[in-house]
Amino acid sequence: MILLGVDPHQSTHTAAAVDPVSNQQAGSLRIEASLAEYRRLLTWGRRWPQRRWVVENANGLGRHLAQWLVAGGETGVDVPGSATSRVRQLARGGGRKNDRIDAGALATAHIHGDGREVDVDDHTTALALLDEPPTQLRPPHHRRPQIRMLNSVGHAYCQRKLSEGKTPREAKRCLKRCLADHVWRVVIADEGRSKHPPPQAT
């Protein structure tokens, strides 16, 4: 089993393969945060048939990649950034820090018991929020009217979050995150359909 630690950032992700027995890195890769680069990352990871992805902050910056991986049948683990910091402090006294080191530290943190398994999210609510066919996604500037229209699903979603104790800012953030997650799910679904087109009628 090889652990593939991923240190995610807004525009790039860095991965490092770590042997859990020797705790030594077996390779690393830096990619752009895009679907095409996600495929390149997965191709790189497949050189190790027995693998587990260890993604930092899989509910934040690493969310889209982690969800893309597990939706495709990969095994993913979410490790908090605080665990990475602890590993760096113990290993190097907190001196050196770069994305490759952080990616390897994620895998090391998981070896020592940190992390929880990443599950595929249920995006039923997000599907309703867009209120459009999956192949006709609205651009980002169409999100706000969903919040302001009194009879819209987006407005009802925000009101529900407010009733749960969220602030207006937090409710809007939840809505944006829900929409962004759905966009990625649609992209993944479209990719699957392109790889496995329906049979032609005869």
C-alpha positions in Angstrom: 0.0 0.0 0.0 1.3 3.4 -1.0 0.0 6.6 0.6 -0.5 9.5 -1.9 -0.4 12.8 0.2 -1.9 15.8 -1.6 -1.2 19.4 -0.5 -3.9 21.5 -2.2 -3.8 25.2 -3.0 -6.1 27.5 -4.9 -4.4 27.0 -8.3 -2.1 24.1 -7.8 -1.9 20.7 -6.0 1.2 18.9 -5.0 1.2 15.1 -4.4 3.9 12.9 -2.8 3.9 9.1 -2.8 5.1 7.7 0.6 5.9 4.1 1.5 4.2 3.6 4.9 6.8 0.9 5.9 10.0 3.0 5.3 8.3 6.4 5.5 10.3 7.3 2.4 9.0 9.3 -0.6 8.7 7.2 -3.8 7.8 10.1 -6.1 6.1 13.5 -6.3 4.0 15.5 -8.8 2.7 19.0 -9.1 -0.5 19.8 -11.1 -2.7 22.7 -11.9 -6.2 22.6 -10.2 -8.1 21.6 -13.3 -10.0 18.5 -14.4 -7.5 17.6 -17.1 -4.7 17.8 -14.5 -6.8 15.7 -12.1 -6.7 13.0 -14.7 -2.9 13.3 -15.0 -2.6 13.0 -11.2 -4.7 9.9 -11.2 -2.7 8.4 -14.1 0.4 9.0 -12.0 -1.1 7.5 -8.9 -2.1 4.3 -10.8 1.5 3.2 -11.0 0.9 1.9 -7.5 -2.0 -0.6 -7.7 -2.5 -0.6 -3.9 -2.9 3.1 -3.0 -4.7 5.5 -0.7 -5.1 9.2 -1.3 -4.5 11.4 1.8 -5.8 14.9 1.1 -5.3 17.9 3.4 -8.5 19.8 4.2 -10.8 17.7 2.1 -13.7 19.9 3.2 -12.0 23.0 2.1 -9.3 23.6 -0.6 -9.0 19.9 -1.2 -12.7 19.2 -1.4 -13.2 19.1 -5.2 -10.2 16.9 -5.8 -11.1 14.5 -2.9 -14.7 14.3 -4.2 -13.5 13.7 -7.7 -11.3 10.9 -6.6 -13.8 9.0 -4.4 -16.5 9.5 -7.0 -14.3 7.6 -9.4 -13.8 4.7 -7.0 -10.6 5.8 -5.3 -10.0 5.6 -1.5 -9.5 9.0 0.1 -8.6 10.2 3.6 -9.0 13.7 4.9 -6.2 14.9 7.2 -6.3 18.3 8.9 -3.5 20.9 8.3 -2.7 20.9 12.0 -1.6 17.2 11.7 0.8 18.2 8.9 2.3 21.0 11.1 2.9 18.5 13.9 4.8 16.1 11.6 7.0 18.9 10.3 7.8 20.1 13.8 8.8 16.6 14.9 10.7 15.8 11.7 12.6 19.0 11.0 11.9 21.3 13.9 9.6 23.4 11.8 12.5 24.7 9.7 11.9 23.6 6.1 8.5 23.9 4.4 7.4 23.4 0.8 4.5 21.8 -0.9 6.3 18.5 -1.5 7.4 18.2 2.1 3.8 19.1 3.2 2.3 16.4 0.9 4.7 13.8 2.3 3.9 15.0 5.9 0.2 14.3 5.2 1.0 10.7 4.4 3.2 10.4 7.5 0.4 11.9 9.7 -2.0 9.3 8.4 0.5 6.6 9.2 0.4 7.8 12.8 -3.4 7.6 12.9 -4.6 11.0 11.7 -7.5 11.3 9.2 -11.0 10.2 8.4 -12.3 8.5 5.3 -13.8 10.7 2.6 -17.3 9.8 1.5 -19.1 10.9 -1.6 -21.5 13.8 -0.8 -25.2 13.8 -1.5 -25.8 16.8 -3.8 -29.6 16.5 -4.2 -30.1 20.0 -2.8 -27.4 21.4 -5.1 -29.2 19.9 -8.1 -32.4 21.7 -7.2 -30.6 25.0 -6.6 -29.5 25.4 -10.2 -33.0 24.5 -11.5 -31.6 23.8 -14.9 -30.5 20.7 -16.9 -27.0 19.6 -16.0 -25.5 20.5 -19.5 -26.8 24.1 -19.2 -25.1 25.4 -16.1 -25.5 29.0 -15.2 -22.5 31.3 -14.9 -21.4 32.4 -11.4 -23.1 35.9 -11.7 -26.5 34.1 -11.8 -26.2 32.8 -8.2 -27.2 36.0 -6.4 -30.7 36.2 -7.8 -31.3 32.8 -6.4 -30.8 34.2 -3.0 -32.9 37.3 -3.5 -35.9 35.7 -5.3 -38.4 34.9 -2.5 -39.8 31.8 -4.2 -36.5 30.4 -5.4 -34.9 27.3 -4.0 -31.8 29.3 -3.3 -33.6 31.7 -1.1 -35.3 28.8 0.8 -31.9 27.2 1.2 -30.4 30.3 2.8 -33.5 30.8 5.0 -33.1 27.3 6.3 -29.4 27.9 7.1 -30.4 31.1 8.9 -32.9 29.2 11.0 -30.1 26.8 11.9 -28.2 29.7 13.4 -25.9 30.6 10.5 -25.2 34.3 9.9 -26.2 35.8 6.5 -22.6 35.6 5.3 -22.3 32.0 6.4 -25.6 31.1 4.7 -24.4 32.6 1.4 -21.1 30.8 1.7 -22.9 27.5 2.2 -25.0 28.2 -0.9 -21.9 29.0 -3.0 -20.1 25.9 -1.8 -23.2 23.8 -2.6 -23.3 25.2 -6.1 -19.6 24.8 -6.7 -19.7 21.2 -5.6 -22.6 20.5 -8.0 -20.7 22.0 -10.9 -17.9 19.6 -10.3 -20.3 16.7 -10.0 -21.8 17.6 -13.3 -18.4 17.7 -14.9 -17.5 14.3 -13.5 -20.8 12.9 -14.8 -20.3 14.3 -18.2 -16.8 12.9 -18.3 -18.3 9.4 -17.4 -20.9 9.7 -20.2 -18.2 10.6 -22.8 -16.2 7.5 -21.8 -19.2 5.2 -21.9 -21.7 6.5 -24.5 -25.1 4.8 -24.7 -25.4 2.2 -27.4 -26.7 3.4 -30.8 -30.2 2.3 -31.8 -30.4 -0.1 -34.7 
